[in-house]
Amino acid sequence: MIATILGVRARSFPARTRGARQLRARTKDFALYLMFELHQIEELYAESLYGSHGPTDKVKHFVRYNANKALMNLGYEALFPDPVCQVSPAIMAALSSGPDGKS
């Protein structure tokens, strides 16, 4: 909820002055850099946890999907292309909070 509110505020932030535009660009650069670093850590963790046995690819797809959602909540474009972010419907249903498998 807070990330969504912050995302709405970030998108509505006026970039009228040069300083505001520079701050917005630096903030975006930092957000993308941090997301890339966290993504690398998550991939290494998934590989160490599952190795060559297990759902490593499925976990990596979910990590990328989740990273894209977080960036979009902040008002930025997705970092990873759709083909590497396809999450199994069974996984999405298991994560759903609704009684019928829908959020």
C-alpha positions in Angstrom: 0.0 0.0 0.0 2.7 2.5 0.9 4.7 1.6 -2.2 1.6 2.3 -4.3 1.1 5.7 -2.6 4.8 6.6 -3.1 4.5 5.5 -6.7 1.6 7.8 -7.3 3.4 10.6 -5.6 6.6 10.0 -7.7 4.7 10.0 -10.9 3.0 13.3 -10.0 6.2 15.0 -9.0 6.6 18.1 -11.1 9.8 18.2 -13.0 9.6 21.9 -13.9 13.1 23.0 -12.8 16.4 21.7 -13.8 17.2 20.6 -10.3 14.0 18.7 -10.0 14.7 16.9 -13.3 18.2 16.0 -12.2 17.0 14.7 -8.8 14.3 12.6 -10.5 17.0 11.2 -13.0 19.4 10.4 -10.1 16.6 8.8 -8.1 15.6 6.6 -11.1 19.2 5.7 -11.7 19.6 4.7 -8.1 16.4 2.7 -8.1 17.4 0.8 -11.2 20.9 0.2 -9.9 19.6 -1.1 -6.5 17.0 -3.3 -8.3 19.7 -4.8 -10.5 21.9 -5.5 -7.5 19.1 -7.1 -5.5 18.1 -9.2 -8.5 21.6 -10.6 -8.8 21.6 -11.5 -5.1 18.2 -13.2 -5.4 19.4 -15.2 -8.4 22.5 -16.4 -6.6 20.4 -17.3 -3.6 17.9 -19.3 -5.7 20.8 -21.2 -7.4 22.5 -21.9 -4.0 19.2 -23.0 -2.5 18.0 -25.3 -5.3 21.1 -25.9 -7.4 20.4 -27.9 -10.5 17.6 -29.8 -8.8 14.4 -27.9 -8.3 12.4 -25.0 -9.5 15.3 -22.6 -10.0 13.9 -21.2 -13.3 10.4 -20.7 -11.8 11.9 -18.9 -8.9 13.9 -16.6 -11.1 10.9 -15.8 -13.2 8.9 -14.9 -10.1 11.8 -12.7 -8.8 11.9 -10.8 -12.2 8.1 -10.5 -12.2 8.2 -9.1 -8.6 11.0 -6.7 -9.5 9.1 -5.3 -12.4 6.0 -4.9 -10.2 8.0 -3.0 -7.6 9.5 -0.7 -10.2 6.1 0.0 -11.8 4.7 0.8 -8.4 7.4 3.5 -8.1 6.4 4.9 -11.5 9.3 3.4 -13.5 9.3 1.1 -16.5 9.8 -2.6 -16.2 13.4 -3.7 -16.1 12.9 -7.3 -17.4 11.1 -8.3 -20.6 7.8 -10.2 -20.4 9.2 -13.6 -21.6 11.5 -13.9 -18.6 8.8 -12.9 -16.2 6.1 -15.4 -16.9 5.0 -16.9 -13.6 3.1 -20.1 -13.4 -0.6 -19.6 -12.8 -0.4 -22.2 -10.0 2.2 -20.0 -8.2 0.1 -16.9 -8.6 -3.0 -18.7 -7.3 -1.0 -19.9 -4.3 0.1 -16.4 -3.5 -3.4 -14.9 -3.8 -5.1 -13.7 -0.7 -8.6 -14.2 -1.9 -10.8 -17.2 -1.0 -11.4 -18.1 -4.7 -7.7 -17.7 -5.7 -8.2 -14.1 -6.8 -6.9 -11.0 -4.9 
